[in-house]
Amino acid sequence: MKQLLAHFSEQGGDAMEVAQCQQAPHERAQLATLAVQFGLLASQGSDFHQPCAWIELGRKLWLPAGVEGVWHSWEAAAE
């Protein structure tokens, strides 16, 4: 994963999905650590494919402290 993220970042990638529905807290923390390590912004994914009774769309998608949401770069890009 670290090699992939290093290559992604070197090629101009600037963000990665950190928060997902039904994700274990340790997985989210690990992804957040990797995002910070490789200087990547963080996104939140609802991963909507079809209606499902057991997934609350848009819930539990908080970002851990220390990562910056990708949407913070949108205003600067629009200027």
C-alpha positions as CSV (number, residue, x, y, z in Angstrom):
1,M,0.0,0.0,0.0
2,K,2.8,2.4,0.8
3,Q,4.5,1.8,-2.6
4,L,1.2,2.4,-4.3
5,L,0.6,5.6,-2.5
6,A,4.2,6.8,-3.0
7,H,3.8,6.2,-6.8
8,F,0.3,7.8,-6.8
9,S,1.6,10.9,-5.1
10,E,4.7,11.1,-7.3
11,Q,2.4,11.0,-10.4
12,G,0.4,14.0,-9.1
13,G,-2.4,12.2,-7.1
14,D,-3.5,14.5,-4.4
15,A,-6.3,12.8,-2.4
16,M,-7.4,9.4,-1.2
17,E,-10.6,8.0,0.3
18,V,-10.2,7.7,4.1
19,A,-13.7,7.3,5.5
20,Q,-16.1,4.7,4.3
21,C,-19.5,3.4,5.6
22,Q,-19.2,0.4,7.9
23,Q,-15.5,0.8,8.4
24,A,-13.6,-0.4,11.4
25,P,-12.1,2.6,13.4
26,H,-8.6,1.1,13.2
27,E,-8.8,0.9,9.4
28,R,-9.9,4.6,9.2
29,A,-7.1,5.6,11.5
30,Q,-4.6,3.7,9.4
31,L,-5.8,5.3,6.1
32,A,-5.6,8.7,7.8
33,T,-2.1,8.1,8.9
34,L,-1.1,7.1,5.3
35,A,-2.8,10.2,3.9
36,V,-0.8,12.4,6.2
37,Q,2.4,10.5,5.5
38,F,2.1,10.9,1.8
39,G,0.7,14.5,1.8
40,L,-2.7,13.5,0.5
41,L,-6.0,15.2,1.1
42,A,-8.8,12.9,2.4
43,S,-12.2,12.2,1.0
44,Q,-15.3,10.5,2.4
45,G,-17.1,7.9,0.4
46,S,-20.7,6.8,0.7
47,D,-20.0,4.1,-1.8
48,F,-23.6,4.2,-3.1
49,H,-24.3,1.5,-5.6
50,Q,-28.0,0.7,-4.9
51,P,-30.5,1.2,-2.1
52,C,-29.7,-1.0,0.9
53,A,-31.7,-1.3,4.1
54,W,-28.6,-2.0,6.2
55,I,-26.5,1.0,5.1
56,E,-27.3,4.6,6.2
57,L,-26.1,6.6,3.3
58,G,-23.9,9.5,4.4
59,R,-23.6,8.4,8.0
60,K,-20.5,7.7,10.0
61,L,-18.2,9.4,7.5
62,W,-16.3,11.6,9.9
63,L,-12.6,12.2,9.1
64,P,-10.0,11.6,11.8
65,A,-8.2,14.7,13.2
66,G,-5.1,15.6,11.4
67,V,-6.3,15.0,7.8
68,E,-7.6,17.7,5.5
69,G,-10.7,17.1,3.5
70,V,-10.3,17.3,-0.3
71,W,-13.1,19.9,-0.5
72,H,-10.9,22.5,1.2
73,S,-8.8,22.6,-2.0
74,W,-11.8,23.3,-4.2
75,E,-12.1,27.0,-3.4
76,A,-8.5,27.7,-4.2
77,A,-8.8,25.8,-7.5
78,A,-11.9,27.9,-8.4
79,E,-10.0,31.2,-8.1
